[in-house]
């Protein structure tokens, strides 16, 4: 019996030390060092959710490398977290690709087109700049050309693209990929923070925001 008590005490102590170590590790994330706080928060899509935005570009090799991590990470997000993809619009090419993302959302083929565009640009090494280039990608996943053109050139997609571009400016995105947590905090990769660490920082900030609600 005495030995059993010792074992139980040891187990409880081990759990406590593990939890303390985890909390200590999380507390090492510092504003200004590991992430930055926006001076003016950007309004989120759903105030009842904690929003996690991935600011990215289909042309970005780092974003392509990040995609496999993001794909798995999304599956672990709890119900109170809303994941949003936001494509940058820095020139005519990236603006067309941003329109492609929002067109895919409208036509309910976002995941298929998301994967197809990355594959076309980074594996097949295709040049995708114009609406015609993009239409060919949609056609490859079974989207009718006329249906694509109507959506791609619609008022709704124009509005979504402009709104997303305004949010990207509000986030002060200057490189990709970056993560934006709840319109308040921006996480970037650097010499000390790799893609996996970006996701850990996002988890930390999500937990901190959840505590404050």
C-alpha positions in Angstrom: 0.0 0.0 0.0 2.8 2.4 0.9 4.5 1.7 -2.4 1.3 2.4 -4.3 1.0 5.8 -2.5 4.5 6.6 -3.6 3.7 5.7 -7.2 0.6 7.9 -7.2 2.5 10.8 -5.7 5.1 10.4 -8.3 2.5 10.4 -11.1 0.8 13.5 -9.8 4.1 15.3 -9.4 5.1 14.3 -12.9 1.8 15.7 -14.4 2.2 18.9 -12.4 5.7 19.4 -13.6 4.7 18.7 -17.2 1.9 21.2 -17.0 4.1 23.8 -15.4 6.8 23.3 -18.1 4.2 23.7 -20.8 2.8 26.9 -19.3 6.3 28.2 -18.9 7.1 27.4 -22.5 4.0 29.3 -23.6 4.8 32.3 -21.5 8.1 32.8 -23.4 6.2 34.2 -26.4 6.6 37.9 -26.3 4.8 40.8 -28.1 7.3 42.6 -30.3 9.6 39.6 -30.4 7.5 36.6 -31.4 4.5 38.5 -32.7 3.3 42.0 -33.2 0.1 43.7 -32.0 -1.7 45.9 -34.6 -2.2 49.5 -33.3 -5.6 49.5 -35.0 -7.3 46.1 -34.9 -9.1 44.9 -38.1 -12.7 43.9 -37.7 -13.2 40.1 -37.9 -15.8 38.3 -40.0 -17.6 36.8 -37.1 -17.4 38.4 -33.6 -18.6 35.1 -32.0 -15.5 33.3 -33.2 -11.7 33.7 -32.7 -10.5 34.4 -36.3 -7.3 33.0 -37.6 -6.3 34.4 -41.0 -3.6 33.0 -43.3 -2.3 35.8 -45.5 -0.7 34.1 -48.5 0.0 34.1 -52.2 -0.3 31.2 -54.6 3.0 32.5 -56.2 4.9 32.2 -52.9 7.2 29.2 -52.5 7.1 29.6 -48.7 3.3 29.5 -48.8 3.4 26.3 -50.8 5.8 24.8 -48.3 3.5 26.0 -45.4 0.4 24.4 -47.0 1.0 20.9 -45.8 1.3 22.1 -42.2 -1.7 24.3 -42.4 -3.8 21.5 -44.0 -3.2 19.3 -40.9 -3.3 22.1 -38.4 -6.8 23.2 -39.6 -8.1 19.8 -38.6 -7.1 20.4 -35.0 -8.8 23.8 -34.5 -11.7 23.9 -32.1 -15.2 25.0 -33.0 -14.7 28.5 -31.6 -11.9 29.3 -34.1 -12.7 30.4 -37.7 -9.9 29.8 -40.2 -9.8 32.2 -43.2 -7.6 32.3 -46.3 -6.7 35.8 -47.5 -4.8 36.2 -50.7 -2.6 39.3 -51.1 -3.2 41.6 -54.1 0.1 43.4 -54.9 -0.1 43.5 -58.7 -2.4 42.4 -61.5 -1.2 38.8 -61.3 -1.8 38.4 -57.5 -5.1 40.3 -57.8 -6.3 37.8 -60.4 -5.2 34.9 -58.1 -7.1 36.6 -55.2 -10.2 36.7 -57.4 -9.6 33.1 -58.2 -9.7 32.2 -54.5 -13.0 34.1 -53.9 -14.5 32.7 -57.1 -13.7 29.2 -55.9 -15.4 29.9 -52.6 -18.5 31.2 -54.4 -18.6 28.1 -56.6 -17.9 25.8 -53.6 -14.7 24.4 -55.1 -12.3 26.2 -52.8 -10.3 23.2 -51.6 -10.0 21.7 -55.1 -8.9 25.0 -56.7 -6.6 25.9 -53.8 -4.6 22.6 -54.3 -4.8 22.8 -58.1 -3.3 26.4 -58.2 -0.4 25.5 -55.9 0.3 22.4 -57.9 0.1 24.2 -61.3 2.5 27.0 -60.2 5.0 25.1 -58.1 5.0 21.5 -59.4 3.9 21.8 -63.0 5.7 25.2 -63.3 2.9 26.7 -65.3 2.5 30.5 -65.9 -0.8 31.6 -64.4 -1.4 35.3 -64.8 -4.6 36.0 -66.7 -8.2 35.2 -66.1 -7.9 32.8 -69.1 -5.0 30.9 -67.4 -7.1 30.7 -64.2 -10.2 29.5 -66.1 -8.1 26.5 -67.4 -7.4 25.5 -63.8 -11.1 25.7 -63.0 -12.0 23.7 -66.1 -9.6 20.9 -65.0 -11.6 20.4 -61.9 -14.9 20.4 -63.8 -16.1 24.0 -63.6 -17.9 25.2 -66.8 -16.2 28.1 -68.5 -19.3 30.3 -68.7 -20.1 29.7 -65.1 -16.5 30.6 -64.1 -16.6 33.8 -66.2 -19.9 34.9 -64.6 -18.6 34.5 -61.1 -15.1 35.8 -61.7 -16.4 39.0 -63.2 -19.3 39.5 -60.9 -20.0 42.4 -58.6 -19.8 40.1 -55.6 -16.3 38.9 -56.4 -15.2 42.4 -57.1 -16.5 43.5 -53.7 -14.9 40.5 -51.9 -11.5 41.1 -53.5 -11.6 44.8 -52.5 -12.6 44.0 -49.0 -9.8 41.4 -48.7 -7.3 43.8 -50.1 -8.3 46.5 -47.5 -7.9 44.0 -44.7 -4.5 42.9 -46.0 -3.5 46.6 -45.8 -5.0 46.8 -42.3 -2.9 43.8 -41.2 0.2 45.6 -42.6 1.2 42.4 -44.5 4.6 42.9 -46.2 5.5 39.3 -46.8 3.9 35.9 -47.0 2.9 33.7 -45.4 1.8 35.5 -42.2 -0.9 34.6 -39.7 -3.3 37.1 -38.2 -5.1 36.2 -34.9 -8.4 37.8 -34.3 -7.5 40.9 -36.3 -5.1 42.0 -33.6 -1.9 40.0 -33.7 0.4 39.2 -36.7 2.8 36.3 -36.7 5.7 36.1 -39.2 8.4 33.6 -39.9 12.0 34.8 -39.4 15.4 33.5 -38.5 14.2 32.3 -35.1 10.6 31.4 -36.0 9.9 28.7 -38.5 6.5 27.6 -39.9 5.8 25.1 -37.1 6.6 27.8 -34.5 4.2 30.2 -36.1 1.4 27.7 -35.5 2.5 27.3 -31.8 2.4 31.0 -31.4 -1.1 31.1 -33.0 -2.2 28.4 -30.5 -0.8 30.5 -27.6 -2.6 33.7 -28.8 -5.9 31.9 -29.4 -5.7 30.5 -25.8 -5.0 33.9 -24.4 -7.9 35.5 -26.3 -10.2 32.7 -25.2 -9.2 33.4 -21.6 -10.1 37.1 -21.9 -13.6 36.3 -23.3 
